[in-house]
Every structure is written in structure tokens, then in C-alpha cells.
């Protein structure tokens, strides 16, 4: 009987924890955030930029 009570109590605590994770917290919901997207390539001079070739993902038939 005690084992069954423990399992039920544990199941109820897990259900409460799961359901409480879906409750939205309104503490930071009222503030609005302004996101600015900045291009990392805005200051690149493409006329002087060179192209380099590399094999960044090679495969081989040799095993470890």
C-alpha cells in the first residue's frame, strides 16, 4: 500500500511540475525589445577579397 501511495504521489508531483512549466511568466512579457540586424559584411571591400579553396569535410576509406 505504501509503495502504491508513493507512486501516486510521485506521479502527481510530476504532473504538477509539467503543467506549471506551461504557465507563462508575465514578469518580462510587458517589455518590448527592439532587435536590430547588423550585417557582418557591411565593411568588407569585395574588390580586394580573395577566394580560397579548401576541403573542410573530407571522407576516406581508412578506418580508425
C-alpha positions in Angstrom: 0.0 0.0 0.0 2.8 2.4 0.8 4.6 1.7 -2.5 1.3 2.5 -4.4 0.9 5.7 -2.4 4.5 6.7 -3.2 4.0 6.1 -6.9 0.8 8.1 -6.9 2.4 11.0 -5.1 5.4 11.0 -7.4 3.1 10.9 -10.4 1.0 13.8 -9.1 4.2 15.9 -8.4 5.4 15.2 -12.0 2.1 16.2 -13.5 2.1 19.4 -11.4 5.6 20.2 -12.5 4.8 19.5 -16.1 1.7 21.7 -16.0 3.4 24.5 -14.2 6.0 24.7 -17.0 3.3 25.7 -19.4 2.2 28.7 -17.4 3.7 31.9 -18.9 5.6 34.2 -16.6 4.3 37.7 -17.1 7.2 39.5 -15.4 9.1 40.2 -18.6 6.2 39.9 -21.1 5.2 43.6 -20.9 8.5 44.9 -22.2 9.1 45.1 -25.9 12.5 44.5 -27.3 13.8 46.2 -30.5 16.1 44.0 -32.5 18.5 45.5 -35.0 20.1 43.2 -37.6 23.6 44.3 -38.5 25.4 42.8 -41.5 28.8 41.5 -40.6 29.8 42.1 -44.2 28.9 45.8 -44.4 32.6 46.9 -44.2 34.1 44.3 -46.5 35.8 45.5 -49.6 34.8 42.7 -52.0 37.2 44.0 -54.8 40.2 43.1 -52.7 38.9 39.9 -51.1 40.5 36.7 -52.5 38.8 33.3 -52.8 40.4 30.3 -51.1 39.5 26.7 -51.8 39.7 24.1 -49.0 38.3 20.7 -48.3 36.6 21.2 -45.0 34.7 17.9 -44.9 36.8 15.1 -46.3 35.9 11.4 -46.3 38.3 8.5 -46.6 38.2 4.7 -46.8 40.7 4.3 -43.9 39.1 3.4 -40.6 40.4 4.4 -37.2 
